[in-house]
Amino acid sequence: VEAFRSSVNRVEALLAARRTQRLVLLSTSQRYLERTARRVQVAKQQCGKPGQRKLELAKVKAEQLAEAKRTRAEIE
């Protein structure tokens, strides 16, 4: 009886777990699924931003170096 009660408690804990609740919501609620998909898309966009920013900064740096060379040439 004690082993059965322990098993039932374990199953109950697994079913009440937050991860299980999320999986059930994903499979039963269209709204929850759409909201989660939007969160994933936003996170994906955020992951791409540092790479884009790095390219923009490299371009600005190259432009500033070229301008500095032109300025030095004018001074000399």
Biopython code that builds the backbone (N, CA, C, O; Angstrom):
import numpy as np
from Bio.PDB.StructureBuilder import StructureBuilder

atoms = [
    (1, "VAL", "N", (0.832, -1.191, 0.000)),
    (1, "VAL", "CA", (0.000, 0.000, 0.000)),
    (1, "VAL", "C", (0.874, 1.251, 0.000)),
    (1, "VAL", "O", (0.581, 2.229, -0.687)),
    (2, "GLU", "N", (1.942, 1.203, 0.776)),
    (2, "GLU", "CA", (2.845, 2.365, 0.860)),
    (2, "GLU", "C", (3.503, 2.649, -0.493)),
    (2, "GLU", "O", (3.651, 3.808, -0.880)),
    (3, "ALA", "N", (3.893, 1.602, -1.205)),
    (3, "ALA", "CA", (4.503, 1.777, -2.525)),
    (3, "ALA", "C", (3.491, 2.362, -3.507)),
    (3, "ALA", "O", (3.833, 3.215, -4.325)),
    (4, "PHE", "N", (2.246, 1.900, -3.420)),
    (4, "PHE", "CA", (1.199, 2.428, -4.295)),
    (4, "PHE", "C", (0.960, 3.909, -4.013)),
    (4, "PHE", "O", (0.852, 4.713, -4.938)),
    (5, "ARG", "N", (0.879, 4.264, -2.740)),
    (5, "ARG", "CA", (0.667, 5.655, -2.367)),
    (5, "ARG", "C", (1.830, 6.517, -2.838)),
    (5, "ARG", "O", (1.628, 7.636, -3.311)),
    (6, "SER", "N", (3.027, 6.008, -2.712)),
    (6, "SER", "CA", (4.210, 6.733, -3.169)),
    (6, "SER", "C", (4.167, 6.937, -4.681)),
    (6, "SER", "O", (4.500, 8.011, -5.182)),
    (7, "SER", "N", (3.753, 5.896, -5.399)),
    (7, "SER", "CA", (3.649, 5.999, -6.859)),
    (7, "SER", "C", (2.581, 7.005, -7.267)),
    (7, "SER", "O", (2.784, 7.796, -8.188)),
    (8, "VAL", "N", (1.452, 6.971, -6.584)),
    (8, "VAL", "CA", (0.371, 7.910, -6.882)),
    (8, "VAL", "C", (0.833, 9.338, -6.611)),
    (8, "VAL", "O", (0.550, 10.243, -7.397)),
    (9, "ASN", "N", (1.537, 9.544, -5.511)),
    (9, "ASN", "CA", (2.056, 10.879, -5.202)),
    (9, "ASN", "C", (3.030, 11.354, -6.274)),
    (9, "ASN", "O", (3.024, 12.525, -6.653)),
    (10, "ARG", "N", (3.855, 10.453, -6.753)),
    (10, "ARG", "CA", (4.835, 10.800, -7.793)),
    (10, "ARG", "C", (4.117, 11.190, -9.089)),
    (10, "ARG", "O", (4.460, 12.193, -9.715)),
    (11, "VAL", "N", (3.125, 10.399, -9.483)),
    (11, "VAL", "CA", (2.358, 10.695, -10.697)),
    (11, "VAL", "C", (1.628, 12.022, -10.542)),
    (11, "VAL", "O", (1.596, 12.831, -11.469)),
    (12, "GLU", "N", (1.045, 12.242, -9.374)),
    (12, "GLU", "CA", (0.345, 13.501, -9.117)),
    (12, "GLU", "C", (1.305, 14.685, -9.220)),
    (12, "GLU", "O", (0.955, 15.719, -9.790)),
    (13, "ALA", "N", (2.499, 14.541, -8.678)),
    (13, "ALA", "CA", (3.496, 15.616, -8.751)),
    (13, "ALA", "C", (3.897, 15.882, -10.197)),
    (13, "ALA", "O", (4.058, 17.036, -10.593)),
    (14, "LEU", "N", (4.058, 14.832, -10.980)),
    (14, "LEU", "CA", (4.426, 15.006, -12.388)),
    (14, "LEU", "C", (3.313, 15.689, -13.174)),
    (14, "LEU", "O", (3.582, 16.553, -14.009)),
    (15, "LEU", "N", (2.065, 15.306, -12.912)),
    (15, "LEU", "CA", (0.938, 15.906, -13.627)),
    (15, "LEU", "C", (0.706, 17.355, -13.219)),
    (15, "LEU", "O", (0.208, 18.154, -14.013)),
    (16, "ALA", "N", (1.058, 17.691, -12.003)),
    (16, "ALA", "CA", (0.856, 19.057, -11.522)),
    (16, "ALA", "C", (2.061, 19.948, -11.813)),
    (16, "ALA", "O", (2.028, 21.147, -11.537)),
    (17, "ALA", "N", (3.101, 19.380, -12.357)),
    (17, "ALA", "CA", (4.323, 20.150, -12.624)),
    (17, "ALA", "C", (4.057, 21.230, -13.661)),
    (17, "ALA", "O", (3.215, 21.073, -14.545)),
    (18, "ARG", "N", (4.776, 22.302, -13.538)),
    (18, "ARG", "CA", (4.609, 23.449, -14.435)),
    (18, "ARG", "C", (4.889, 23.066, -15.893)),
    (18, "ARG", "O", (4.193, 23.514, -16.804)),
    (19, "ARG", "N", (5.893, 22.250, -16.099)),
    (19, "ARG", "CA", (6.248, 21.828, -17.461)),
    (19, "ARG", "C", (5.102, 21.045, -18.106)),
    (19, "ARG", "O", (4.787, 21.246, -19.279)),
    (20, "THR", "N", (4.488, 20.159, -17.335)),
    (20, "THR", "CA", (3.360, 19.380, -17.846)),
    (20, "THR", "C", (2.183, 20.289, -18.169)),
    (20, "THR", "O", (1.520, 20.114, -19.192)),
    (21, "GLN", "N", (1.922, 21.259, -17.298)),
    (21, "GLN", "CA", (0.824, 22.190, -17.538)),
    (21, "GLN", "C", (1.052, 22.978, -18.823)),
    (21, "GLN", "O", (0.113, 23.218, -19.582)),
    (22, "ARG", "N", (2.284, 23.376, -19.066)),
    (22, "ARG", "CA", (2.590, 24.110, -20.302)),
    (22, "ARG", "C", (2.353, 23.241, -21.531)),
    (22, "ARG", "O", (1.796, 23.702, -22.527)),
    (23, "LEU", "N", (2.779, 21.983, -21.457)),
    (23, "LEU", "CA", (2.562, 21.076, -22.589)),
    (23, "LEU", "C", (1.074, 20.869, -22.858)),
    (23, "LEU", "O", (0.647, 20.837, -24.012)),
    (24, "VAL", "N", (0.294, 20.730, -21.803)),
    (24, "VAL", "CA", (-1.151, 20.566, -21.970)),
    (24, "VAL", "C", (-1.745, 21.824, -22.589)),
    (24, "VAL", "O", (-2.575, 21.738, -23.494)),
    (25, "LEU", "N", (-1.326, 22.991, -22.110)),
    (25, "LEU", "CA", (-1.827, 24.244, -22.673)),
    (25, "LEU", "C", (-1.450, 24.387, -24.143)),
    (25, "LEU", "O", (-2.261, 24.840, -24.950)),
    (26, "LEU", "N", (-0.224, 24.003, -24.497)),
    (26, "LEU", "CA", (0.199, 24.085, -25.896)),
    (26, "LEU", "C", (-0.664, 23.210, -26.796)),
    (26, "LEU", "O", (-0.951, 23.574, -27.936)),
    (27, "SER", "N", (-1.073, 22.069, -26.284)),
    (27, "SER", "CA", (-1.854, 21.155, -27.121)),
    (27, "SER", "C", (-3.352, 21.456, -27.099)),
    (27, "SER", "O", (-4.078, 20.999, -27.982)),
    (28, "THR", "N", (-3.830, 22.216, -26.106)),
    (28, "THR", "CA", (-5.273, 22.446, -26.013)),
    (28, "THR", "C", (-5.696, 23.886, -26.271)),
    (28, "THR", "O", (-6.853, 24.130, -26.612)),
    (29, "SER", "N", (-4.794, 24.835, -26.120)),
    (29, "SER", "CA", (-5.179, 26.241, -26.236)),
    (29, "SER", "C", (-4.492, 26.890, -27.432)),
    (29, "SER", "O", (-3.271, 27.046, -27.446)),
    (30, "GLN", "N", (-5.270, 27.260, -28.417)),
    (30, "GLN", "CA", (-4.731, 27.925, -29.609)),
    (30, "GLN", "C", (-4.112, 29.272, -29.239)),
    (30, "GLN", "O", (-3.068, 29.651, -29.770)),
    (31, "ARG", "N", (-4.757, 29.981, -28.333)),
    (31, "ARG", "CA", (-4.262, 31.296, -27.906)),
    (31, "ARG", "C", (-2.894, 31.172, -27.229)),
    (31, "ARG", "O", (-1.986, 31.955, -27.506)),
    (32, "TYR", "N", (-2.755, 30.193, -26.349)),
    (32, "TYR", "CA", (-1.479, 29.977, -25.662)),
    (32, "TYR", "C", (-0.394, 29.589, -26.665)),
    (32, "TYR", "O", (0.747, 30.037, -26.560)),
    (33, "LEU", "N", (-0.757, 28.760, -27.629)),
    (33, "LEU", "CA", (0.188, 28.348, -28.664)),
    (33, "LEU", "C", (0.657, 29.549, -29.482)),
    (33, "LEU", "O", (1.851, 29.694, -29.747)),
    (34, "GLU", "N", (-0.284, 30.413, -29.884)),
    (34, "GLU", "CA", (0.080, 31.600, -30.665)),
    (34, "GLU", "C", (0.957, 32.551, -29.860)),
    (34, "GLU", "O", (1.923, 33.108, -30.382)),
    (35, "ARG", "N", (0.619, 32.733, -28.592)),
    (35, "ARG", "CA", (1.402, 33.626, -27.736)),
    (35, "ARG", "C", (2.826, 33.088, -27.551)),
    (35, "ARG", "O", (3.790, 33.853, -27.568)),
    (36, "THR", "N", (2.947, 31.785, -27.376)),
    (36, "THR", "CA", (4.268, 31.175, -27.231)),
    (36, "THR", "C", (5.059, 31.295, -28.531)),
    (36, "THR", "O", (6.263, 31.547, -28.504)),
    (37, "ALA", "N", (4.394, 31.118, -29.655)),
    (37, "ALA", "CA", (5.066, 31.258, -30.952)),
    (37, "ALA", "C", (5.563, 32.687, -31.144)),
    (37, "ALA", "O", (6.664, 32.893, -31.655)),
    (38, "ARG", "N", (4.763, 33.680, -30.741)),
    (38, "ARG", "CA", (5.203, 35.082, -30.833)),
    (38, "ARG", "C", (6.432, 35.327, -29.966)),
    (38, "ARG", "O", (7.362, 36.023, -30.375)),
    (39, "ARG", "N", (6.430, 34.749, -28.764)),
    (39, "ARG", "CA", (7.600, 34.905, -27.880)),
    (39, "ARG", "C", (8.855, 34.319, -28.520)),
    (39, "ARG", "O", (9.936, 34.900, -28.429)),
    (40, "VAL", "N", (8.704, 33.173, -29.161)),
    (40, "VAL", "CA", (9.848, 32.543, -29.822)),
    (40, "VAL", "C", (10.339, 33.414, -30.975)),
    (40, "VAL", "O", (11.546, 33.562, -31.167)),
    (41, "GLN", "N", (9.415, 33.991, -31.744)),
    (41, "GLN", "CA", (9.808, 34.863, -32.854)),
    (41, "GLN", "C", (10.543, 36.097, -32.352)),
    (41, "GLN", "O", (11.548, 36.499, -32.938)),
    (42, "VAL", "N", (10.057, 36.700, -31.279)),
    (42, "VAL", "CA", (10.718, 37.881, -30.709)),
    (42, "VAL", "C", (12.107, 37.512, -30.212)),
    (42, "VAL", "O", (13.062, 38.258, -30.428)),
    (43, "ALA", "N", (12.226, 36.379, -29.556)),
    (43, "ALA", "CA", (13.530, 35.936, -29.067)),
    (43, "ALA", "C", (14.488, 35.691, -30.229)),
    (43, "ALA", "O", (15.674, 36.010, -30.141)),
    (44, "LYS", "N", (13.974, 35.130, -31.308)),
    (44, "LYS", "CA", (14.802, 34.880, -32.491)),
    (44, "LYS", "C", (15.296, 36.194, -33.083)),
    (44, "LYS", "O", (16.459, 36.300, -33.473)),
    (45, "GLN", "N", (14.419, 37.198, -33.152)),
    (45, "GLN", "CA", (14.824, 38.506, -33.661)),
    (45, "GLN", "C", (15.869, 39.145, -32.758)),
    (45, "GLN", "O", (16.819, 39.760, -33.243)),
    (46, "GLN", "N", (15.700, 39.004, -31.455)),
    (46, "GLN", "CA", (16.654, 39.578, -30.512)),
    (46, "GLN", "C", (18.026, 38.920, -30.665)),
    (46, "GLN", "O", (19.054, 39.577, -30.498)),
    (47, "CYS", "N", (18.041, 37.646, -30.978)),
    (47, "CYS", "CA", (19.315, 36.945, -31.166)),
    (47, "CYS", "C", (20.046, 37.456, -32.401)),
    (47, "CYS", "O", (21.277, 37.459, -32.428)),
    (48, "GLY", "N", (19.317, 37.886, -33.417)),
    (48, "GLY", "CA", (19.936, 38.372, -34.643)),
    (48, "GLY", "C", (20.434, 39.797, -34.548)),
    (48, "GLY", "O", (21.273, 40.207, -35.350)),
    (49, "LYS", "N", (19.943, 40.564, -33.591)),
    (49, "LYS", "CA", (20.294, 41.978, -33.502)),
    (49, "LYS", "C", (21.779, 42.234, -33.241)),
    (49, "LYS", "O", (22.339, 43.135, -33.865)),
    (50, "PRO", "N", (22.442, 41.497, -32.357)),
    (50, "PRO", "CA", (23.869, 41.780, -32.144)),
    (50, "PRO", "C", (24.702, 41.622, -33.416)),
    (50, "PRO", "O", (25.632, 42.394, -33.649)),
    (51, "GLY", "N", (24.375, 40.637, -34.228)),
    (51, "GLY", "CA", (25.095, 40.447, -35.486)),
    (51, "GLY", "C", (24.883, 41.604, -36.438)),
    (51, "GLY", "O", (25.824, 42.065, -37.085)),
    (52, "GLN", "N", (23.644, 42.076, -36.527)),
    (52, "GLN", "CA", (23.339, 43.222, -37.385)),
    (52, "GLN", "C", (24.051, 44.463, -36.875)),
    (52, "GLN", "O", (24.608, 45.234, -37.656)),
    (53, "ARG", "N", (24.030, 44.650, -35.576)),
    (53, "ARG", "CA", (24.668, 45.825, -34.973)),
    (53, "ARG", "C", (26.174, 45.796, -35.232)),
    (53, "ARG", "O", (26.776, 46.835, -35.505)),
    (54, "LYS", "N", (26.775, 44.629, -35.149)),
    (54, "LYS", "CA", (28.207, 44.496, -35.394)),
    (54, "LYS", "C", (28.542, 44.901, -36.826)),
    (54, "LYS", "O", (29.530, 45.596, -37.059)),
    (55, "LEU", "N", (27.725, 44.470, -37.784)),
    (55, "LEU", "CA", (27.959, 44.839, -39.182)),
    (55, "LEU", "C", (27.817, 46.343, -39.393)),
    (55, "LEU", "O", (28.603, 46.955, -40.116)),
    (56, "GLU", "N", (26.801, 46.936, -38.752)),
    (56, "GLU", "CA", (26.607, 48.384, -38.869)),
    (56, "GLU", "C", (27.800, 49.142, -38.292)),
    (56, "GLU", "O", (28.266, 50.115, -38.885)),
    (57, "LEU", "N", (28.291, 48.698, -37.140)),
    (57, "LEU", "CA", (29.435, 49.361, -36.512)),
    (57, "LEU", "C", (30.702, 49.208, -37.353)),
    (57, "LEU", "O", (31.510, 50.134, -37.430)),
    (58, "ALA", "N", (30.878, 48.058, -37.978)),
    (58, "ALA", "CA", (32.040, 47.854, -38.843)),
    (58, "ALA", "C", (31.980, 48.799, -40.040)),
    (58, "ALA", "O", (33.004, 49.338, -40.459)),
    (59, "LYS", "N", (30.794, 49.000, -40.583)),
    (59, "LYS", "CA", (30.625, 49.913, -41.715)),
    (59, "LYS", "C", (30.942, 51.345, -41.293)),
    (59, "LYS", "O", (31.645, 52.061, -42.007)),
    (60, "VAL", "N", (30.430, 51.764, -40.138)),
    (60, "VAL", "CA", (30.698, 53.117, -39.636)),
    (60, "VAL", "C", (32.189, 53.297, -39.371)),
    (60, "VAL", "O", (32.752, 54.351, -39.668)),
    (61, "LYS", "N", (32.817, 52.287, -38.819)),
    (61, "LYS", "CA", (34.253, 52.354, -38.533)),
    (61, "LYS", "C", (35.049, 52.528, -39.823)),
    (61, "LYS", "O", (35.980, 53.330, -39.879)),
    (62, "ALA", "N", (34.681, 51.777, -40.853)),
    (62, "ALA", "CA", (35.376, 51.891, -42.138)),
    (62, "ALA", "C", (35.196, 53.287, -42.725)),
    (62, "ALA", "O", (36.142, 53.860, -43.265)),
    (63, "GLU", "N", (33.985, 53.835, -42.622)),
    (63, "GLU", "CA", (33.734, 55.186, -43.131)),
    (63, "GLU", "C", (34.549, 56.222, -42.362)),
    (63, "GLU", "O", (35.094, 57.152, -42.956)),
    (64, "GLN", "N", (34.633, 56.064, -41.058)),
    (64, "GLN", "CA", (35.395, 57.013, -40.249)),
    (64, "GLN", "C", (36.891, 56.918, -40.532)),
    (64, "GLN", "O", (37.583, 57.936, -40.537)),
    (65, "LEU", "N", (37.395, 55.717, -40.765)),
    (65, "LEU", "CA", (38.806, 55.557, -41.116)),
    (65, "LEU", "C", (39.109, 56.232, -42.449)),
    (65, "LEU", "O", (40.135, 56.896, -42.597)),
    (66, "ALA", "N", (38.217, 56.060, -43.414)),
    (66, "ALA", "CA", (38.413, 56.694, -44.719)),
    (66, "ALA", "C", (38.384, 58.209, -44.579)),
    (66, "ALA", "O", (39.186, 58.906, -45.199)),
    (67, "GLU", "N", (37.472, 58.718, -43.774)),
    (67, "GLU", "CA", (37.392, 60.165, -43.558)),
    (67, "GLU", "C", (38.645, 60.678, -42.849)),
    (67, "GLU", "O", (39.139, 61.758, -43.170)),
    (68, "ALA", "N", (39.157, 59.915, -41.894)),
    (68, "ALA", "CA", (40.378, 60.315, -41.189)),
    (68, "ALA", "C", (41.562, 60.362, -42.152)),
    (68, "ALA", "O", (42.393, 61.267, -42.065)),
    (69, "LYS", "N", (41.647, 59.402, -43.066)),
    (69, "LYS", "CA", (42.735, 59.402, -44.051)),
    (69, "LYS", "C", (42.639, 60.620, -44.963)),
    (69, "LYS", "O", (43.651, 61.251, -45.268)),
    (70, "ARG", "N", (41.424, 60.952, -45.400)),
    (70, "ARG", "CA", (41.243, 62.132, -46.253)),
    (70, "ARG", "C", (41.635, 63.410, -45.508)),
    (70, "ARG", "O", (42.263, 64.305, -46.073)),
    (71, "THR", "N", (41.262, 63.477, -44.254)),
    (71, "THR", "CA", (41.587, 64.663, -43.453)),
    (71, "THR", "C", (43.094, 64.787, -43.277)),
    (71, "THR", "O", (43.636, 65.886, -43.395)),
    (72, "ARG", "N", (43.779, 63.688, -42.999)),
    (72, "ARG", "CA", (45.247, 63.719, -42.863)),
    (72, "ARG", "C", (45.898, 64.167, -44.166)),
    (72, "ARG", "O", (46.852, 64.945, -44.162)),
    (73, "ALA", "N", (45.366, 63.662, -45.287)),
    (73, "ALA", "CA", (45.926, 64.033, -46.590)),
    (73, "ALA", "C", (45.746, 65.527, -46.843)),
    (73, "ALA", "O", (46.635, 66.165, -47.407)),
    (74, "GLU", "N", (44.616, 66.092, -46.437)),
    (74, "GLU", "CA", (44.383, 67.528, -46.615)),
    (74, "GLU", "C", (45.320, 68.348, -45.738)),
    (74, "GLU", "O", (45.800, 69.401, -46.158)),
    (75, "ILE", "N", (45.580, 67.875, -44.531)),
    (75, "ILE", "CA", (46.444, 68.612, -43.601)),
    (75, "ILE", "C", (47.882, 68.625, -44.114)),
    (75, "ILE", "O", (48.566, 69.642, -43.999)),
    (76, "GLU", "N", (48.340, 67.532, -44.667)),
    (76, "GLU", "CA", (49.726, 67.442, -45.139)),
    (76, "GLU", "C", (49.829, 68.107, -46.458)),
    (76, "GLU", "O", (50.910, 68.151, -47.045)),
]
sb = StructureBuilder()
sb.init_structure("model")
sb.init_model(0)
sb.init_chain("A")
sb.init_seg("    ")
for serial, (resi, resn, name, xyz) in enumerate(atoms, 1):
    if name == "N":
        sb.init_residue(resn, " ", resi, " ")
    sb.init_atom(name, np.array(xyz, "f"), 0.0, 1.0, " ", f" {name:<3s}", serial, name[0])
structure = sb.get_structure()
